[in-house]
């Protein structure tokens, strides 16, 4: 995804915010402790709510599982 697309979806400061959140989490997934393929998850589902208490670090597999639990098919 391009930086412009990311800015449109998540807001102008998203890149800086996600780096800070990952650093504060010690570079580890909050669910499994993994250190690879890390993402930042918006707990309330609002991509523009970057309040620190609404953000958590998840590896891609855990992030996918969380979304599957939120939206079962």
Secondary structure as the mmCIF struct_conf table of DSSP 4:
data_model
#
loop_
_struct_conf.conf_type_id
_struct_conf.id
_struct_conf.beg_label_comp_id
_struct_conf.beg_label_asym_id
_struct_conf.beg_label_seq_id
_struct_conf.end_label_comp_id
_struct_conf.end_label_asym_id
_struct_conf.end_label_seq_id
HELX_RH_AL_P HELX_RH_AL_P1 UNK A 3 UNK A 10
TURN_TY1_P TURN_TY1_P1 UNK A 12 UNK A 13
HELX_RH_AL_P HELX_RH_AL_P2 UNK A 14 UNK A 24
TURN_TY1_P TURN_TY1_P2 UNK A 25 UNK A 27
TURN_TY1_P TURN_TY1_P3 UNK A 30 UNK A 32
BEND BEND1 UNK A 36 UNK A 37
STRN STRN1 UNK A 38 UNK A 42
TURN_TY1_P TURN_TY1_P4 UNK A 43 UNK A 44
BEND BEND2 UNK A 45 UNK A 45
TURN_TY1_P TURN_TY1_P5 UNK A 47 UNK A 48
HELX_RH_3T_P HELX_RH_3T_P1 UNK A 52 UNK A 54
STRN STRN2 UNK A 55 UNK A 59
HELX_RH_AL_P HELX_RH_AL_P3 UNK A 60 UNK A 70
TURN_TY1_P TURN_TY1_P6 UNK A 71 UNK A 71
#
